[in-house]
Amino acid sequence: MASKRLRIHRVRGDAIEGVDDVLVYQLGKAEVDKLGSLRFVPGALADHLTSHGGELLGSSQMSSLRWLEAGATASYGTVSEPCNHWQKFPNPGVLLRHYLDGDSAIEAYWKSVAWPAQGLFIGEPLATPYPKR
């Protein structure tokens, strides 16, 4: 089982730094610090759970494109004020479970966002680092 080969760390803080094996990175900050110090593994998913991360070309918040530029394979971001409803953001447990069970990036993200109408999925949608056996 793929999940037995992973080390899972839940970090509480404003950012991570100097990590060289990031598979999933989620946090709730408008700007993510220290992205240049990270190394994302092939197929990595990353997103910041904010109001306008999905506005790709101009916003008061970091664009989800920054995740891809830093090496993540796919990301998700909302495109309008989400009113802080949890259903508009990826549920990390659901996202990771489906991804490790062999779903593609888009399938795992889609299943993890209960209300996807105000969001945008970007990156390589068919990435499947843990294919079904």
N, C-alpha and C positions, 0 to 999 in steps of 0.2 A: 504494500500500500504506500502511495506517494507521501502521505502525511507522516509516516514513520521515518522518512528520510529528511524531514525538515526540523530546524530548530526555530521555535516560535518565541518571539520576544514581544511582549506588550510593554511599550515604553511610555511613561507619562512625562511629558515635557513639551517644550516649544519646538524642538527640532532634533533630528539625529545627525551625527557628524562622523565621517570617516568609516562608515560601514561599507563593506565590499560585497555583500551578498543579499541585497534587498529584493524580495519577491513582491511584497505588498506594503505600501506606505500610505496611510491615511491619517490626516489630521485636520483640525478646524481652524486654519489660519489664513488670512487674506493674502499674505506673502510668506513663502516658505524659505527659510534661511538654510544655507550650507548645502544646497543641492549639488554644487560642484564637487563636494567632498565625497559623494556617494557613488557606488557602482551598483547598478541594477542588473540583475541576472536576466538572461533571455526570457521573455514572456512576462516581465514584471508589470504589475498594475499599481498605479499611484493616483491619488486624487486628494484635493483639499476641499473640505466640506463647508463651502462658503456660498454666498448669494450669487456671485457672478463669475465663478471659475470657468464656466462654459462660454463666456463671451471671449472669443479668441483674439480679436483684434482691437481691443481697447476697453479698458474698464479701470476702476479704482482698485481692483484686486488682480492678483496674479492670474494670467491666462493658463488654462490647462495645457497649452502647448509647451510651457516651460518643463513640464514633466517629461514629455517626449524628447525635448532637447537635452535633458539631463540623462536620458537613457532608458526611461520606462517604455514599455511596449504599447500600453493603452491607458486611457484615463477617462474620467467622467467629470462633468461640471454642470452646475445649474446655470441658466441663462437669465433668470429674473429672481427678484426677491422671494426667497422660499418661505418666508414667514416661520422659519425654524421648525417645519414639520419633518420629523425623522423619515417619513415615507419617501421624501424626495431625494434621499441620499443613499448610496450603497451601504447595505448592512454588511459589515465585515465578516461575520460568521457565515452568512449565506453566500457571499462572494467567494470566500476561500473554499468552503465546502464544495461548491459546484466546480470551481476551477481545478481543485485537486482531484475531483471525481472524473475529470476528462472533458468538461465543457470548454468551448472556446472562450476567449476573452469576452466577446459580445454576449454570448449566452449566459455566462456567469454574471456579468454586470447587469444584464437585463433582468435576470431572476432576482438580483439583490436590491433593485430599486423598485419599490412598490408603486410609486407614482412618477413614471419617467417623462411625463408630458413637458416639464419645464427644464429638461436637461439635455446634454449633448454627449454622446459617446464618441471618442476619437482614438486614433491609433490603428493598430493592426487587429481588426476584429476577429480574424480566424486563428490567432495565436493559440496554440494548444500544447503547452509544455508537458502536460500530464495527460496524454491520450488514454482513452478508454481501452481496456484490454478485453 
